[in-house]
């Protein structure tokens, strides 16, 4: 993958976004060495914003820094997947506690609209858009909590989840339409003001997706 040149004012943010997407979409693979000199040349930037970007991506859980070796794309383990999805459930279920009585008809229309957009994207085989809408659906719910620490912690997981979902798409056969049913189930729980239903749905959905991601990792690491 070739990287395009970026310019001020959002230099570091542009560098972060390019590297993040390269990792999430599989252009940079697990355990790949991220060569800083190559990135600076392709993007037309100095080493400083590239190094800053890699440090931020390490914080997001997408890269790992090894002393005297540099930065490498993170390779996820089954344990990593369990940790990521289990904490996602905790965060989204807490968001449900805060949101249950505050969602309005307008909020439900927004969520229903995203579900329909996702369905159409699946029918168009536009799976990059499918995953973008999927994350935006959950981001809308979490952001509605108006809890900065909750939102920040959930946001730090997003890139890891996105990377895992791309790995799943590469090696596991699954029904994309399942996500439509999942999201409808969550929204119906909110519409009914049934906290147990929302939280139970979150647990079941994330358990299933977690298992699919573990299977994908095992297939990708098979000799």
C-alpha positions, 0 to 999 in steps of 0.5 A: 500500500502506498501512502499519500502526502499530507499537509498541515494543519492536522499533520499528526492526525492525518498520519495516525488515520492513514496508519490506523486504516492500513492496519485495520484493513489488513494492508499492514499485517499482524507482526509486520514491522512498521518502517518509520523511514518508509512512512516519512518518505511516502507521506512527505513528512518528518519523522516526528509526526510519524513517531507521535502517530505510532505512540498514539496507535500503541495506546489504541492497542494496534501497534507494539513497540519493542526496545531497539527493534521499533514498532510492529503491528499487534498480533491479537490472541484469543485472550486479547479478544476475550478482554476486548469484547468483555470490557465492551459489554461492560461499557455498552451496558453501562451506557444503556443504564444512562440512556434508557430513559433519555432516548427520544423518538428522534434518537430511535429514528436515527438508529433505525435509519442506520440499520436501514443504511447498513442493510442496503450496504450489505445488499450492495456488498459494500462491506467497508461501509457496512462496518463503518455504519456498524461502529457508528450505530454503537458510537451513537448509543455510547455518545448519548450517555454524555459520560466523557470517561465512558466515551473515551474508554469505549473509543479506545477499543474501537480500532481494535474491534475494527481490526478484529472484524476485518480479520474475521471477514478474511477467514470466517464465513458468517452472515452479515445480516445477523448484525441487522437483527442484532441492532434491531434487538438492541433498539427494541429493548431501548424502545421498550425501556427494558434494561435487562433486554438491552444488556442481555442482547449486548452480552449475547451479541458480543459473545458470538462475535468474540467467538467468531474473531477467535476462530478467525485468529486460529485459522490465520495462525494455522501452519 
